[in-house]
Amino acid sequence: MMGIFKEDALKHDHILITGATGGIGYETAKAAVQAGAAITITGRNEEKLQKLKEACKQLASDAKVASIPADLTSDKDRLNLVENAIKQNGSITGLVNSAGIGGGDTLDKLTEEDLRKVMDLNYTSTVLLTQLVYQRMRDDDQKGAIVNLSSLSGLRGTFGNTAYSASKFAITGFTQSFAHEAIQDGIRVNAVCPGFVDTEMGRNSIESKGKRENKSFQEELKAVEEAMPSGRITQPEEVANSIIYLLSNASENIVGESLKISGGSVMR
């Protein structure tokens, strides 16, 4: 975690982090406990959740870390997640919607099954979980912050990206519209929009792009990075630091924004 954050920046917060077994969610969980937060982590892989819990405890031995496996496409699992998170760590003051998948293809090859799978997890489940958390935050009279993981693909389209891009455009629109509503209850809603990130999902995306262009992964990575003003792709820790900033009171008047983290790939 960057030194700019105090160790007690999130001391009185309970942050629920979805997709915690993925690269960005994993680093966000670690950064949150270093900033003093109690956290609830969720994902489908129980083994990875346990490893993350142990990693968080190594960073902060007194950290409150609740690990609750869940399939966010399940109504029952979403409700169980929220209820047990509150039972173990108290009222939720922050939500990081980091769960998501890549996938899809050019429209002529896109199957209905793939489209529904991407939209269901990346968008619909995110909205429905947020609805549950928002209701509980209001019931508990909790102010706080919600950060959605969108993408540069939620700001502009690219070739062969119809399903994923549509799901992330939906998240960006949801963020902006919901921000108008939630701020009335003292809850700030924002999104982060990374470009290529050095995670398994990011590397798979670069590899797929390379295959379409008859390039190896290393050749495509080189081309991607050379096209960036910064000259490199983003590290997951950098996205996590941006999320912690948006969760903290350092960003009190930032509402409904989509923060680009892309090494200058998109400037507008």
C-alpha positions in Angstrom: 0.0 0.0 0.0 1.2 3.5 -0.8 2.6 5.6 2.1 0.1 8.3 1.4 -2.6 6.4 3.3 -2.6 6.5 7.1 -2.8 3.2 8.9 -6.2 4.2 10.3 -7.6 5.8 7.2 -10.4 3.2 7.2 -10.2 2.3 10.9 -13.9 2.5 11.6 -15.0 1.0 8.3 -16.3 -2.4 7.3 -15.6 -3.0 3.6 -17.3 -5.8 1.7 -15.1 -6.9 -1.3 -16.4 -9.1 -4.0 -14.2 -10.9 -6.5 -11.6 -11.0 -3.8 -9.8 -14.0 -5.3 -9.0 -12.1 -8.5 -6.0 -9.9 -8.9 -7.6 -6.5 -8.2 -9.9 -7.7 -5.5 -7.0 -9.6 -3.8 -4.8 -6.5 -3.7 -7.8 -4.3 -2.6 -8.4 -6.5 0.4 -4.7 -6.3 1.5 -4.7 -2.5 1.1 -7.9 -2.2 3.0 -6.7 -4.0 6.1 -3.4 -2.0 6.0 -5.6 1.1 6.1 -7.3 -0.3 9.3 -10.6 -1.6 7.9 -12.5 -4.7 8.9 -13.2 -6.6 5.7 -15.5 -9.3 4.4 -14.0 -11.0 1.3 -16.0 -13.2 -1.0 -15.5 -15.3 -4.1 -16.1 -18.8 -5.4 -12.7 -20.3 -4.6 -12.6 -21.2 -0.9 -8.9 -22.1 -1.0 -7.9 -18.8 -2.5 -10.1 -16.9 0.0 -8.3 -18.7 2.9 -4.9 -17.8 1.5 -6.0 -14.2 1.2 -7.3 -14.2 4.7 -3.9 -15.5 5.9 -2.1 -12.9 3.8 -4.2 -10.1 5.4 -3.5 -11.4 8.9 0.2 -11.3 8.1 -0.1 -7.6 7.1 -2.2 -6.7 10.1 -2.3 -9.3 12.9 -5.4 -7.8 14.5 -7.3 -7.4 11.2 -10.9 -8.5 11.2 -11.3 -10.6 8.1 -14.5 -12.5 7.4 -14.3 -15.0 4.5 -17.6 -16.0 3.0 -17.7 -18.0 -0.3 -20.6 -17.0 -2.5 -21.9 -17.3 -6.0 -23.1 -13.8 -6.7 -25.5 -14.9 -9.4 -27.5 -16.7 -6.7 -30.2 -14.7 -4.8 -29.7 -17.0 -1.7 -25.9 -16.6 -1.7 -26.1 -12.8 -2.0 -28.5 -12.5 0.9 -26.5 -14.9 3.0 -23.3 -13.0 2.2 -24.7 -9.6 3.3 -26.4 -11.0 6.5 -23.3 -13.0 7.6 -20.9 -10.1 6.8 -22.9 -7.9 9.1 -23.1 -10.6 11.7 -19.4 -11.1 11.8 -18.1 -7.5 11.3 -20.9 -5.1 12.0 -22.6 -2.6 9.7 -21.2 -2.3 6.2 -19.8 1.1 5.4 -18.1 0.3 2.1 -18.7 -2.0 -0.9 -16.2 -2.8 -3.6 -17.8 -4.6 -6.6 -14.8 -6.3 -8.0 -16.3 -9.5 -9.2 -16.4 -10.0 -13.0 -15.3 -12.1 -15.9 -14.0 -11.4 -19.4 -15.2 -13.2 -22.5 -17.3 -12.7 -25.5 -16.2 -12.5 -29.2 -17.1 -10.7 -32.3 -20.9 -10.4 -32.6 -21.1 -13.0 -35.4 -19.5 -15.6 -33.1 -21.1 -14.5 -29.8 -23.4 -17.1 -28.3 -26.5 -16.3 -26.2 -25.0 -18.4 -23.4 -21.8 -16.4 -23.3 -23.7 -13.0 -23.5 -25.9 -13.9 -20.6 -23.0 -15.2 -18.5 -21.0 -12.0 -18.9 -24.0 -9.7 -18.3 -25.3 -11.7 -15.4 -22.1 -11.6 -13.4 -20.6 -8.3 -14.5 -23.8 -6.3 -14.4 -27.0 -7.8 -13.0 -25.4 -9.5 -10.0 -23.5 -6.3 -9.2 -26.7 -4.3 -9.2 -28.7 -6.7 -7.1 -25.9 -7.1 -4.5 -25.5 -3.3 -4.3 -29.3 -3.0 -3.8 -29.1 -5.3 -0.8 -26.1 -3.6 0.7 -27.6 -0.1 0.1 -30.8 -1.1 1.9 -28.8 -2.3 4.9 -26.6 0.8 5.0 -29.7 3.0 5.0 -31.4 0.9 7.6 -28.3 1.2 9.8 -28.1 4.9 9.0 -24.5 4.4 7.7 -22.8 6.8 5.5 -20.0 5.4 3.3 -18.8 4.6 -0.2 -19.4 2.2 -3.0 -16.8 1.6 -5.7 -17.6 -0.4 -8.8 -15.0 -2.0 -11.0 -15.7 -0.8 -14.6 -13.0 -0.6 -17.3 -11.8 1.4 -20.2 -14.0 -1.0 -22.1 -16.9 0.8 -20.2 -15.9 4.1 -21.8 -15.1 3.1 -25.4 -15.6 0.0 -27.6 -12.9 -2.2 -29.1 -12.9 -5.0 -31.7 -14.1 -8.4 -30.5 -15.3 -7.0 -27.2 -19.1 -6.7 -27.6 -20.3 -8.6 -24.5 -17.6 -7.5 -22.1 -17.7 -3.9 -23.2 -21.5 -3.8 -23.0 -21.4 -5.1 -19.4 -18.9 -2.4 -18.4 -20.7 0.4 -20.2 -23.7 -0.8 -18.1 -21.7 -0.5 -14.9 -20.5 3.0 -15.8 -24.1 4.1 -16.4 -25.3 2.4 -13.2 -22.6 4.1 -11.3 -23.6 7.6 -12.5 -27.3 7.1 -12.1 -27.1 5.4 -8.7 -24.7 8.1 -7.5 -27.5 10.7 -7.8 -29.7 8.5 -5.5 -27.2 7.3 -2.9 -25.6 10.7 -2.2 -28.9 11.7 -0.6 -28.1 9.2 2.1 -24.5 10.2 2.4 -23.2 7.3 0.4 -20.7 8.1 -2.5 -20.7 6.0 -5.6 -17.8 5.9 -8.0 -16.1 3.6 -10.4 -12.6 2.8 -11.4 -11.9 2.1 -15.1 -8.5 0.3 -15.6 -7.1 -0.5 -18.9 -4.9 -3.6 -19.2 -3.8 -4.8 -15.7 -1.2 -7.3 -14.9 -3.6 -10.0 -13.7 -4.6 -13.4 -15.0 -7.7 -11.8 -16.7 -5.6 -9.0 -18.1 -3.0 -11.3 -19.5 -5.7 -13.5 -21.0 -7.1 -10.5 -22.7 -3.7 -9.5 -24.2 -3.2 -13.1 -25.3 -6.5 -13.2 -27.1 -5.8 -9.9 -28.8 -2.5 -11.3 -29.9 -4.0 -14.5 -31.4 -6.4 -12.4 -33.5 -3.3 -10.5 -34.8 -1.1 -13.7 -35.2 1.2 -12.5 -32.5 2.6 -14.2 -29.4 1.7 -12.9 -26.0 5.1 -11.2 -25.6 4.8 -9.6 -29.0 1.3 -8.3 -28.2 2.3 -7.1 -24.7 5.2 -5.2 -26.3 2.8 -3.6 -28.8 0.3 -2.7 -26.1 2.9 -1.1 -23.8 4.6 0.8 -26.7 1.2 2.4 -27.5 0.8 3.7 -23.9 2.2 7.1 -22.9 3.4 5.6 -19.7 5.1 2.7 -21.5 3.6 -0.1 -19.3 0.4 -1.8 -18.2 -1.1 -1.2 -14.8 -0.3 -3.2 -11.7 -3.2 -4.5 -9.6 -1.8 -2.7 -6.5 -2.2 0.6 -8.4 -5.9 -0.1 -9.0 -6.3 -1.1 -5.3 -4.7 2.1 -4.1 -7.2 4.1 -6.2 -10.1 2.1 -4.8 -8.9 2.8 -1.2 -8.7 6.5 -2.0 -12.3 6.5 -3.2 -13.4 4.6 -0.1 -11.7 7.1 2.2 -12.8 10.5 3.4 -10.0 12.0 1.3 -12.4 11.8 -1.6 -15.5 13.2 0.2 -16.7 15.3 -2.7 -16.0 12.8 -5.5 -19.4 11.5 -6.6 -20.4 9.5 -9.8 -16.9 9.6 -11.3 -15.2 7.0 -13.5 -11.5 7.1 -12.7 -9.4 6.0 -15.6 -6.2 4.1 -14.7 -4.6 3.3 -18.0 -1.2 4.9 -18.3 -2.7 7.6 -20.5 -4.3 5.2 -23.0 -7.5 7.2 -23.0 -7.4 10.9 -22.3 -10.8 12.7 -22.3 
